[in-house]
């Protein structure tokens, strides 16, 4: 008789082949069970490696168009589904091409430490990133071929431990990259404390953040990027948004758009933040605009309507702006115009 664990792994592998990551999560498997069975990030890595640069660019453009129609004018885009230098650079080239050609502003994040490649330890993967990946990014950046703003690490039990995370983030910071990383999502890792110590611009997820981590982030002015779609889809406990706000943390919202949190709509994210994380609608609006811009180091140019800033705004057909959040899933009917850099980029 198969053990329950072995049976689960066999079942998951079959499901992953047929349905993909999200279906397994909806069937009740946890994130780490899927990851350990070869799914999750690893499943997406396999397909990203096989895809051509043009295929990735076309699908990326389609998704950016959907985000734009939902009112988004600034997007953080991560690599992280290559786990080898060749594919990570392929993703970053696609991001750079979209940044140069499209109307939406893009903040590019290198996330080569999204998972530990098969056959390597976390220490070996960190060595590879520090000694090979980051110098190549510096070289290509100096030649103007790509532009990377942020460095990310998935600091998590069974992925990158605190020591490996520290080494990678510090190396990226030494190259001038902003620290914007995954922390305290599935297990309490003291990632928030580490991020505050390193002067992180932003730390994402934080479902398992400690009280000490919240206090440290508030003092360091490291923003918390909360992702209500992730907690919703993975059936995790909600991040303690109220505690963070009360302690003075700069709280931002993000969609965490990826195969297991497939959401292209920030109005939907704001709705979930209000319902599940008990944020007020003005708090959710600030978290999705000026605070989100702060999380990317762009609050001096984006995130609010002020003299000297980029002219990004939406015009909605409603008596009150709150209906953008209140009408669950109704943004398609409300948004009449999306304007970026003072120009109309979408008209319903």
C-alpha positions as CSV (number, residue, x, y, z in Angstrom):
1,X,0.0,0.0,0.0
2,X,1.3,3.5,-0.9
3,X,1.8,5.8,2.0
4,X,-0.4,8.9,2.0
5,X,2.6,11.1,1.2
6,X,3.6,9.0,-1.8
7,X,0.0,8.8,-3.0
8,X,-0.3,12.5,-2.7
9,X,2.9,13.1,-4.7
10,X,1.7,10.7,-7.5
11,X,-1.7,12.3,-7.6
12,X,-0.3,15.8,-7.7
13,X,2.1,15.0,-10.5
14,X,-0.8,13.6,-12.6
15,X,-3.0,16.7,-11.8
16,X,-0.2,19.1,-12.6
17,X,0.3,17.5,-16.0
18,X,-3.4,17.8,-16.9
19,X,-4.6,20.9,-15.0
20,X,-1.7,23.0,-13.9
21,X,-0.9,24.6,-10.5
22,X,-4.1,26.5,-9.7
23,X,-6.4,23.5,-10.1
24,X,-4.3,21.5,-7.5
25,X,-4.7,24.3,-5.0
26,X,-8.4,24.5,-5.6
27,X,-8.5,20.7,-5.1
28,X,-7.0,21.2,-1.6
29,X,-3.3,20.7,-2.0
30,X,-1.1,23.2,-0.1
31,X,1.5,25.4,-1.8
32,X,4.5,23.4,-0.5
33,X,2.9,20.0,-1.3
34,X,2.6,21.1,-4.9
35,X,6.1,22.6,-4.8
36,X,7.6,19.4,-3.4
37,X,5.8,17.3,-6.0
38,X,7.5,19.2,-8.8
39,X,4.7,21.6,-9.4
40,X,4.2,25.3,-8.5
41,X,7.2,27.4,-9.5
42,X,8.9,24.3,-11.0
43,X,6.0,23.6,-13.3
44,X,6.1,27.2,-14.6
45,X,9.9,27.1,-15.0
46,X,9.7,24.2,-17.3
47,X,7.3,25.9,-19.6
48,X,9.1,29.3,-19.4
49,X,12.3,27.6,-20.5
50,X,10.6,26.0,-23.4
51,X,8.9,29.2,-24.6
52,X,10.5,31.6,-27.1
53,X,11.2,35.2,-26.3
54,X,8.5,36.2,-28.8
55,X,5.9,33.9,-27.2
56,X,6.6,35.3,-23.8
57,X,6.4,38.9,-25.1
58,X,3.1,38.3,-26.8
59,X,1.4,36.8,-23.7
60,X,3.0,39.5,-21.6
61,X,1.5,42.2,-23.8
62,X,-1.9,40.7,-23.6
63,X,-1.8,40.6,-19.8
64,X,-0.6,44.2,-19.6
65,X,-3.5,45.2,-21.8
66,X,-5.9,43.6,-19.4
67,X,-4.3,45.3,-16.4
68,X,-4.5,48.6,-18.3
69,X,-8.2,48.2,-18.9
70,X,-8.6,47.7,-15.1
71,X,-6.9,51.0,-14.5
72,X,-3.3,50.0,-13.8
73,X,-0.6,52.4,-15.2
74,X,2.5,51.2,-13.2
75,X,3.4,47.5,-12.9
76,X,6.2,45.6,-11.1
77,X,7.3,42.7,-13.3
78,X,9.5,39.9,-12.0
79,X,11.7,37.3,-13.6
80,X,12.0,34.2,-11.5
81,X,10.7,31.4,-13.7
82,X,14.0,30.5,-15.3
83,X,16.3,29.7,-12.3
84,X,19.2,29.6,-14.7
85,X,21.0,32.6,-16.1
86,X,19.8,32.1,-19.7
87,X,16.1,32.0,-19.0
88,X,16.2,34.8,-16.3
89,X,17.9,37.0,-18.9
90,X,15.3,36.0,-21.5
91,X,12.5,37.2,-19.1
92,X,14.3,40.4,-18.3
93,X,14.8,41.2,-22.0
94,X,11.0,40.7,-22.5
95,X,10.3,43.0,-19.6
96,X,12.7,45.6,-21.0
97,X,11.1,45.4,-24.4
98,X,7.6,46.0,-22.9
99,X,9.0,48.8,-20.8
100,X,10.3,50.6,-23.9
101,X,7.4,50.0,-26.2
102,X,4.3,50.1,-24.1
103,X,2.3,52.9,-22.4
104,X,2.4,51.4,-19.0
105,X,5.3,52.2,-16.7
106,X,7.3,49.1,-15.5
107,X,9.5,48.4,-12.6
108,X,11.7,45.4,-13.3
109,X,12.6,42.9,-10.6
110,X,15.3,40.2,-10.8
111,X,14.0,37.2,-8.9
112,X,16.5,34.4,-9.8
113,X,16.2,33.2,-6.2
114,X,12.5,32.3,-6.6
115,X,13.3,28.6,-6.0
116,X,16.3,26.4,-5.5
117,X,17.1,24.7,-8.8
118,X,17.0,20.9,-8.8
119,X,20.3,19.3,-7.8
120,X,21.5,22.4,-5.8
121,X,21.4,23.4,-2.2
122,X,20.2,26.9,-1.2
123,X,23.9,27.8,-0.5
124,X,25.0,26.6,-4.0
125,X,22.1,28.5,-5.6
126,X,23.0,31.7,-3.7
127,X,26.7,31.3,-4.8
128,X,25.6,30.9,-8.4
129,X,23.4,34.1,-8.3
130,X,26.0,36.2,-6.5
131,X,29.0,35.1,-8.6
132,X,27.4,34.7,-12.0
133,X,23.9,36.2,-12.3
134,X,24.4,39.5,-10.6
135,X,27.7,40.4,-12.4
136,X,26.0,39.7,-15.7
137,X,23.0,41.9,-14.8
138,X,25.5,44.7,-14.0
139,X,27.3,44.2,-17.3
140,X,24.1,44.3,-19.4
141,X,22.8,47.2,-17.4
142,X,26.0,49.2,-18.0
143,X,25.6,48.6,-21.7
144,X,22.0,49.8,-21.6
145,X,20.6,46.4,-22.8
146,X,18.3,45.9,-19.8
147,X,17.3,47.9,-16.7
148,X,16.6,46.2,-13.4
149,X,15.2,48.1,-10.5
150,X,14.7,45.6,-7.7
151,X,16.1,42.3,-6.3
152,X,13.8,39.6,-4.9
153,X,14.3,36.4,-3.0
154,X,11.7,33.8,-1.9
155,X,12.8,33.6,1.8
156,X,10.9,30.5,3.0
157,X,11.3,27.2,4.8
158,X,12.5,24.7,2.2
159,X,13.5,27.4,-0.2
160,X,16.0,30.1,0.7
161,X,16.9,30.3,4.4
162,X,17.6,33.6,6.2
163,X,21.4,33.4,5.7
164,X,21.2,32.7,1.9
165,X,18.5,35.4,1.6
166,X,20.8,37.9,3.4
167,X,23.7,37.2,1.1
168,X,21.7,37.6,-2.1
169,X,19.9,40.7,-1.1
170,X,23.0,42.4,0.2
171,X,24.8,41.6,-3.0
172,X,22.0,43.1,-5.0
173,X,21.9,46.2,-2.8
174,X,25.7,46.6,-3.4
175,X,24.9,46.8,-7.1
176,X,22.3,49.5,-6.5
177,X,19.2,47.4,-6.7
178,X,16.3,48.1,-4.3
179,X,15.4,45.2,-2.0
180,X,11.8,44.1,-2.6
181,X,11.4,40.5,-1.5
182,X,9.1,37.6,-0.5
183,X,9.0,37.3,3.3
184,X,7.2,35.5,6.1
185,X,4.5,34.0,3.8
186,X,4.1,30.4,4.8
187,X,6.3,30.2,7.9
188,X,7.6,32.8,10.3
189,X,11.2,33.3,9.1
190,X,12.0,36.7,10.7
191,X,12.2,38.0,7.1
192,X,10.6,41.3,8.1
193,X,13.3,41.8,10.7
194,X,16.0,41.0,8.1
195,X,14.4,43.3,5.5
196,X,14.3,46.2,8.0
197,X,17.9,45.7,8.9
198,X,19.0,45.7,5.3
199,X,16.9,48.8,4.5
200,X,14.4,47.0,2.2
201,X,12.2,49.2,0.2
202,X,9.4,46.6,0.4
203,X,8.6,43.1,1.7
204,X,5.8,41.1,0.2
205,X,3.3,38.6,1.7
206,X,3.9,38.8,5.5
207,X,1.1,36.4,6.4
208,X,3.3,35.0,9.2
209,X,5.1,38.2,10.2
210,X,6.0,38.6,13.9
211,X,5.1,41.6,16.1
212,X,8.8,42.4,16.3
213,X,9.0,42.3,12.5
214,X,6.1,44.7,12.1
215,X,7.7,47.2,14.6
216,X,11.0,46.9,12.8
217,X,9.4,47.6,9.4
218,X,7.6,50.7,10.8
219,X,10.9,52.0,12.1
220,X,12.9,51.3,8.9
221,X,10.1,52.7,6.7
222,X,10.1,49.4,4.8
223,X,6.7,49.0,3.1
224,X,4.5,45.9,3.4
225,X,3.1,44.8,0.1
226,X,0.0,42.8,1.0
227,X,-1.5,40.4,-1.5
228,X,-5.1,39.5,-0.7
229,X,-5.5,37.4,-3.8
230,X,-2.7,35.1,-2.6
231,X,-4.2,34.5,0.8
232,X,-7.6,34.0,-0.9
233,X,-6.4,31.5,-3.5
234,X,-4.0,29.5,-1.2
235,X,-6.4,29.6,1.7
236,X,-3.8,31.2,3.9
237,X,-4.6,33.3,7.0
238,X,-4.9,37.0,6.1
239,X,-2.0,39.4,6.6
240,X,-2.5,41.5,9.7
241,X,-3.2,44.7,7.8
242,X,-4.9,46.5,10.8
243,X,-1.9,45.7,13.1
244,X,0.5,47.0,10.5
245,X,-1.5,50.2,9.8
246,X,-1.9,50.9,13.6
247,X,1.9,50.4,14.1
248,X,2.7,52.9,11.3
249,X,3.8,50.5,8.6
250,X,3.4,51.8,5.0
251,X,0.9,49.3,3.6
252,X,0.7,48.8,-0.1
253,X,-1.4,46.4,-2.1
254,X,-0.5,44.2,-5.1
255,X,-2.2,41.6,-7.2
256,X,0.7,39.0,-7.0
257,X,-0.3,38.1,-10.6
258,X,1.1,34.6,-11.2
259,X,-0.2,31.1,-12.0
260,X,-1.5,30.7,-8.4
261,X,-3.0,34.2,-8.0
262,X,-4.3,34.9,-11.4
263,X,-5.8,38.3,-10.9
264,X,-5.3,41.2,-13.4
265,X,-7.6,43.7,-11.5
266,X,-6.5,46.0,-8.8
267,X,-10.1,47.0,-8.1
268,X,-10.7,43.4,-7.2
269,X,-7.6,43.4,-5.0
270,X,-8.8,46.5,-3.2
271,X,-12.2,44.9,-2.6
272,X,-10.6,41.8,-1.1
273,X,-8.4,44.0,1.1
274,X,-11.5,45.7,2.5
275,X,-13.5,42.6,3.0
276,X,-10.9,40.1,4.2
277,X,-8.2,42.3,5.7
278,X,-10.7,44.9,7.1
279,X,-9.1,47.9,5.5
280,X,-11.2,50.9,4.9
281,X,-11.9,52.0,1.3
282,X,-9.6,55.1,1.7
283,X,-6.9,53.0,3.1
284,X,-7.2,50.5,0.2
285,X,-7.1,53.4,-2.3
286,X,-3.9,54.8,-0.7
287,X,-2.4,51.3,-0.6
288,X,-3.0,50.7,-4.3
289,X,-1.7,54.1,-5.4
290,X,0.7,56.3,-3.4
291,X,1.9,53.5,-1.1
292,X,2.3,51.1,-4.0
293,X,4.4,53.7,-5.8
294,X,6.5,54.0,-2.6
295,X,7.0,50.3,-2.5
296,X,8.7,50.6,-5.9
297,X,10.7,53.7,-5.0
298,X,8.5,55.8,-7.3
299,X,6.3,57.9,-5.0
300,X,8.2,61.0,-6.1
301,X,6.8,60.5,-9.7
302,X,3.8,58.2,-9.4
303,X,0.9,57.4,-7.1
304,X,-0.9,60.8,-6.7
305,X,-2.0,63.8,-8.7
306,X,0.5,66.5,-7.8
307,X,2.4,69.2,-9.7
308,X,5.6,67.7,-11.1
309,X,4.4,64.1,-11.1
310,X,3.5,61.8,-14.0
311,X,-0.1,62.4,-15.1
312,X,-1.6,58.9,-14.4
313,X,-5.3,58.7,-13.6
314,X,-8.6,57.0,-14.4
315,X,-12.0,58.5,-15.1
316,X,-14.9,56.5,-13.9
317,X,-18.6,56.7,-14.6
318,X,-20.0,56.8,-11.1
319,X,-21.4,59.2,-8.5
320,X,-18.7,58.1,-6.0
321,X,-15.2,56.8,-6.4
322,X,-15.9,54.1,-3.8
323,X,-18.0,52.2,-6.3
324,X,-14.7,51.1,-8.0
325,X,-14.2,48.9,-4.8
326,X,-17.8,48.5,-3.8
327,X,-19.1,47.0,-7.1
328,X,-17.5,43.6,-6.8
329,X,-16.0,42.7,-10.2
330,X,-17.7,45.7,-11.8
331,X,-14.7,47.8,-12.9
332,X,-15.2,47.0,-16.6
333,X,-18.5,49.0,-16.5
334,X,-17.1,51.9,-14.4
335,X,-13.8,52.8,-16.0
336,X,-14.3,55.1,-19.0
337,X,-10.8,56.3,-19.5
338,X,-7.3,55.4,-18.4
339,X,-4.7,58.1,-18.7
340,X,-0.9,57.7,-18.4
341,X,1.7,60.4,-18.8
342,X,-1.2,62.8,-19.6
343,X,-2.3,60.8,-22.6
344,X,-5.4,58.6,-23.0
345,X,-4.2,55.0,-23.3
346,X,-7.6,53.3,-22.9
347,X,-11.2,54.5,-23.8
348,X,-14.1,52.2,-23.1
